[in-house]
Amino acid sequence: MQILVLNSGSSSIKFQVFKMPEATVVCSGLVERIGLENAKINYKTNSEKVEKTDIISDHKDGLQLIAKYLMDDNVGVIKSASEIQAVGHRVVHGGSTFADTVEVTNEVKQKIEKLSALAPLHNPANLQGILVAEEIFTSAKQIAVFDTAFHQTIPVEAYKYAIPNKLLNENNIRLYGFHGTSHKYVSEKAIEYLEKEKSKIITIHLGNGCSMTAINDGKSIDHTLGFAPMNGLIMGTRSGDVDPAIIFYMVNSLGYSLDEVNTLLQKESGMLGLTGYSDLRDIESEAQKGDADCRLALKMNAYRIKKFIGAYASVLNGLDAIVFTAGIGENSDVIRELVCADQDFLGIQLDKEKNAIRSKDIRDISLPSSKVRILVIPTNEELEIAKQSFKILV
């Protein structure tokens, strides 16, 4: 069975074709910087590699471009769309409706669309992926894997907000948690690496969207993102935590509409609002050139992460390892060094030489004297989605 996995982020689409149950990767790639002038696609098979800048205005353009490469006469891996038996989709927000992986039906699509108000940068792109895949891969089953599912183990004292009870009981307003597929995958890899079933781990997923999870014995017990994926850490275009009073002040005193505030916090804030750039590679480059705004933004980003490490170490009542993952977590030695600096009280000690090494393997970048292991574990949400898609079909 061949399964295509689509992982639509807020500004990118990762994709892989797996031969299952062997979990063999047939091809993989990434469409990134969607909507920007320098958008590009990376496409790789066992024998071919393509990297091309293109005009990719939205996620629909990106998905159609992926399909084009998959069936290309020269670099394609399938001759027709019928060779794909299933398409596994990452869907960010499942609300309280979806706690498990499901086959997509009209009802499922309607619920995903309804939940778009809670994840406006993601669920619409996820749903668009489903709709385009249905048009192209007409004989394939469409499978939805939800980011929120892994966090169903978070206890009530952590997921309930201190607002009137009826808002939880009647309206399901609570912390849901996101990036669950990634946090699940890397935490399981960390447990294997540590050879310690009883473990206290903090996973740090840093990409255009960012989140952290406190994981006790393999189960999520707290998470930085909440009702919708915009609070917690500073992200590419999202503000992360702000005082809610700011929203009322902007509306009542500064003349903003609620829609304008929502757009500002979701699409114009975070690293973009601080520096003019949403891509960390650009920010690090400008910081090296002496840009004061970029240097401060990097410090602010790391400071927010450090605050949650301290909080989660307390919640876990100990700490065996912290795990960096996703595009920034795996590739930015600058952010990792800033995060791990001055953490002697917690026993976090970084080996700067190991930190500077690039690798696609799991690696321990802590000093031998470090009481807490500092791990860099490449996430593989696509493999996890393929496994869950295959499981639901057999």
C-alpha positions in Angstrom: 0.0 0.0 0.0 1.2 3.5 -0.9 0.2 6.3 1.4 0.7 10.0 0.7 1.0 12.1 3.8 0.3 15.8 3.7 1.4 18.0 6.6 0.1 21.5 5.9 1.6 24.2 8.2 0.7 27.8 8.3 3.3 28.7 5.6 4.5 25.3 4.4 3.5 21.8 3.2 5.6 18.8 4.0 4.9 15.7 2.1 6.0 12.1 1.9 4.9 8.9 0.1 5.3 5.8 2.2 5.2 2.2 1.2 3.4 0.5 4.0 3.6 -1.5 6.3 7.4 -1.4 5.6 7.4 2.4 6.3 9.7 2.8 3.3 9.9 6.4 2.0 9.3 6.5 -1.7 9.7 10.3 -2.0 9.6 13.4 0.2 9.6 17.1 0.0 8.7 20.5 1.2 6.9 23.5 -0.2 7.9 26.5 1.9 7.5 30.2 2.2 4.0 30.0 0.8 2.7 33.4 -0.2 6.1 35.0 -0.2 8.1 36.1 -3.3 10.8 33.5 -2.7 8.5 30.5 -2.2 10.1 27.2 -3.3 9.6 23.4 -3.5 12.1 20.7 -2.6 11.3 17.3 -4.0 13.5 14.2 -3.5 13.3 10.5 -4.5 16.0 7.8 -4.1 17.6 8.9 -7.3 16.4 12.4 -8.0 16.4 15.8 -6.3 14.7 19.0 -7.4 14.9 22.4 -5.7 13.1 25.2 -7.4 11.8 28.6 -6.6 8.3 29.1 -7.9 5.2 31.3 -7.5 3.1 29.6 -4.8 0.4 32.0 -3.7 -1.5 29.7 -1.4 -1.8 26.1 -0.2 -3.9 25.0 -3.1 -1.1 26.1 -5.5 1.3 24.2 -3.4 -0.7 21.0 -3.3 -1.3 21.0 -7.1 2.5 21.5 -7.6 3.2 18.5 -5.3 0.8 16.3 -7.4 2.5 17.5 -10.6 5.9 16.3 -9.3 4.6 13.0 -8.0 3.3 12.1 -11.5 6.0 13.8 -13.5 7.4 11.7 -16.4 11.0 12.2 -15.3 11.1 12.5 -11.5 7.6 11.2 -10.5 7.1 8.1 -8.4 3.6 7.1 -9.6 2.2 6.9 -13.1 -1.4 7.7 -12.1 -3.2 9.0 -9.0 -4.9 5.6 -8.6 -1.6 4.2 -7.2 -2.1 6.1 -4.0 -4.4 4.1 -1.7 -4.7 6.6 1.0 -3.9 10.2 1.8 -3.1 11.0 5.5 -3.7 14.6 6.5 -2.4 16.5 9.5 -5.3 18.5 11.0 -4.4 20.9 13.7 -7.6 21.4 15.7 -10.0 18.5 16.5 -11.6 20.3 19.4 -13.5 17.9 21.8 -15.0 16.1 18.8 -12.0 14.2 17.6 -9.8 12.3 20.0 -8.6 9.7 17.5 -7.6 9.3 13.8 -10.7 9.1 11.5 -11.6 8.5 7.9 -12.8 11.7 6.3 -16.5 12.0 5.6 -18.6 15.0 4.7 -19.5 15.3 8.4 -15.8 15.3 9.3 -15.1 18.0 6.8 -17.9 20.1 8.1 -16.6 19.8 11.7 -13.0 20.6 10.6 -14.3 23.7 8.9 -16.3 24.7 11.9 -13.2 24.4 14.0 -11.3 26.7 11.7 -12.3 29.7 13.8 -10.1 28.2 16.5 -7.1 27.5 14.2 -7.4 30.1 11.4 -3.9 29.7 10.2 -4.1 25.9 10.0 -7.5 24.2 9.8 -8.4 26.1 6.5 -5.1 24.9 5.0 -5.7 21.4 6.3 -9.2 21.3 4.9 -7.9 22.7 1.6 -5.4 19.8 1.5 -8.3 17.3 1.9 -10.4 18.9 -0.7 -7.6 19.1 -3.3 -6.5 15.5 -2.5 -10.1 14.3 -3.1 -10.1 15.9 -6.5 -6.7 14.5 -7.5 -6.6 11.1 -5.8 -10.2 10.2 -6.3 -9.8 6.5 -5.5 -7.8 7.1 -2.3 -9.3 7.1 1.2 -8.7 10.4 3.0 -7.6 10.1 6.6 -7.4 12.9 9.2 -4.9 12.8 12.1 -5.4 15.4 14.7 -2.8 17.4 16.5 -4.9 17.7 19.6 -5.3 13.9 20.2 -2.0 13.4 22.1 -3.0 15.9 24.6 -6.2 14.2 25.8 -4.2 13.0 28.8 -3.7 16.5 30.2 -5.4 16.6 33.6 -8.4 18.9 34.3 -6.4 21.2 36.6 -4.1 22.0 33.7 -6.7 22.2 30.8 -9.4 24.1 32.6 -9.4 27.9 32.6 -10.4 30.0 35.6 -13.5 31.3 34.0 -17.2 30.4 34.7 -17.8 26.7 34.7 -20.5 26.9 32.0 -18.0 27.9 29.4 -16.3 24.5 29.7 -19.4 22.5 30.4 -21.6 24.1 27.7 -19.1 25.6 25.2 -16.0 23.3 25.5 -13.7 26.2 26.1 -10.5 24.6 27.5 -6.9 24.0 26.7 -6.6 21.5 23.9 -2.9 21.5 22.9 -1.4 21.2 19.5 1.6 19.8 17.5 0.6 16.5 19.2 1.8 14.3 16.4 5.3 15.8 16.7 5.4 15.8 20.5 4.3 12.2 20.6 6.8 11.0 18.0 9.9 12.7 19.5 9.0 11.9 23.1 8.8 8.2 22.2 12.2 8.4 20.5 13.6 10.2 23.6 12.3 7.5 25.9 13.9 4.8 23.7 17.2 6.8 23.6 17.2 7.3 27.4 16.3 3.7 28.0 14.1 4.9 30.8 10.4 4.1 30.8 9.7 6.3 33.9 10.8 9.6 32.5 10.3 13.4 32.9 10.7 15.1 29.5 10.0 18.5 28.0 9.7 18.5 24.3 10.2 21.8 22.5 8.8 22.1 19.0 10.1 25.2 17.3 9.0 26.0 13.7 6.9 28.9 12.3 4.5 27.6 15.0 6.0 26.8 18.4 5.0 24.8 21.4 6.3 22.9 24.4 4.9 19.9 26.2 5.5 18.5 29.7 5.6 14.7 29.3 5.5 12.4 32.3 6.1 8.7 31.6 5.1 9.2 28.0 1.9 11.1 28.6 1.3 14.8 27.9 0.4 16.6 31.2 0.7 20.2 30.1 1.3 22.2 27.0 1.9 25.8 26.0 -0.7 26.2 23.4 -4.3 26.3 24.6 -7.8 26.8 23.2 -6.3 27.8 19.8 -2.7 27.7 18.5 -1.7 31.2 19.2 -0.6 31.6 22.9 2.5 30.5 24.8 5.8 30.9 22.9 6.7 33.6 20.5 6.2 32.3 16.9 6.8 33.3 13.4 3.8 35.6 13.0 1.9 34.9 16.2 2.3 36.8 19.4 2.3 34.0 21.9 1.3 35.1 25.5 0.0 38.6 25.8 -2.1 40.3 28.6 -5.7 40.0 27.5 -6.3 43.6 28.7 -4.2 44.7 25.7 -7.0 43.4 23.4 -9.7 45.5 25.2 -7.4 48.6 25.2 -6.7 48.3 21.4 -10.5 48.0 20.7 -11.8 50.5 23.3 -9.0 53.1 23.3 -7.1 52.8 20.0 -10.0 52.2 17.7 -9.1 48.7 16.4 -11.9 46.3 15.4 -11.8 42.8 16.8 -11.0 41.4 13.4 -8.0 43.8 13.1 -6.8 42.7 16.5 -7.1 39.1 15.6 -5.2 39.6 12.3 -2.5 41.6 14.2 -2.0 38.9 16.8 -2.1 36.0 14.4 -0.4 37.3 11.2 1.5 40.5 12.1 3.1 39.7 15.5 5.7 37.3 16.8 9.1 37.5 15.1 7.6 39.3 12.1 6.2 42.1 14.3 9.5 42.4 16.2 11.8 42.3 13.2 10.0 42.5 9.9 11.0 38.9 9.2 9.0 35.7 10.0 11.7 33.3 8.9 14.3 32.7 11.6 17.1 32.1 9.1 16.6 35.7 7.9 16.5 37.0 11.5 19.7 35.2 12.5 21.4 36.5 9.4 20.4 40.1 10.2 21.3 39.7 13.8 24.9 38.6 12.8 25.1 41.9 10.8 24.2 43.9 13.9 20.5 44.5 13.6 19.4 45.4 17.1 15.7 44.4 16.6 16.7 40.9 15.4 19.2 40.4 18.3 16.5 41.4 20.8 13.9 39.2 19.2 16.2 36.2 19.5 16.7 36.9 23.2 13.0 37.3 23.7 12.3 34.1 21.9 14.7 32.1 24.1 13.6 33.9 27.3 10.0 32.7 26.8 11.2 29.1 26.2 13.3 29.2 29.4 10.3 30.4 31.4 8.3 27.4 30.4 11.2 25.0 31.0 11.3 26.2 34.6 7.5 25.9 35.0 7.4 22.4 33.5 10.3 21.2 35.5 8.3 22.2 38.6 5.1 20.5 37.3 7.0 17.3 36.5 8.9 17.5 39.8 12.1 16.8 38.1 13.6 16.6 34.6 15.5 13.9 32.7 15.7 15.6 29.3 14.7 18.5 27.1 14.2 17.8 23.4 14.5 20.3 20.6 12.7 19.4 17.4 11.1 20.8 14.2 12.7 23.2 11.7 14.1 25.7 14.2 14.7 23.3 17.1 16.6 20.9 14.9 18.7 23.5 12.9 19.2 26.6 15.0 22.3 26.2 17.2 21.8 29.9 18.0 18.4 29.4 19.7 19.5 26.2 21.4 22.5 28.0 22.9 20.4 31.0 24.1 17.8 28.7 25.6 20.4 26.5 27.5 22.5 29.4 28.8 22.5 30.1 32.5 20.4 27.0 33.4 22.9 25.7 36.0 20.3 25.6 38.7 18.3 23.0 36.7 21.5 21.1 35.8 21.2 22.0 32.0 24.7 22.3 30.6 25.2 22.6 26.8 28.3 21.3 24.9 28.8 24.1 22.4 30.9 22.0 20.0 28.3 19.3 19.8 25.6 22.0 19.4 27.3 23.4 16.3 27.2 20.0 14.5 24.4 19.5 12.0 23.0 15.9 11.7 19.8 14.2 10.8 20.3 11.7 13.6 19.2 11.8 17.3 22.0 13.5 19.1 22.9 14.4 22.7 24.4 17.9 22.8 24.8 18.2 26.6 28.1 18.1 28.5 28.9 14.8 30.4 28.4 16.7 33.6 24.9 17.9 32.7 22.2 16.4 35.0 19.6 16.9 32.2 20.2 15.4 28.8 19.8 18.0 25.9 18.6 16.0 22.9 18.0 17.1 19.3 15.5 14.7 17.7 14.3 15.2 14.2 10.6 15.0 14.2 8.8 12.8 11.7 5.1 13.8 11.8 4.7 12.3 8.4 5.8 8.8 9.5 3.5 9.0 12.5 0.6 10.0 10.3 1.4 7.2 7.8 1.4 4.7 10.7 -1.9 5.9 12.1 -3.5 6.1 8.6 -2.4 2.5 7.8 -3.7 1.3 11.2 -7.2 2.6 10.5 -7.3 1.0 7.1 -6.2 -2.6 8.0 
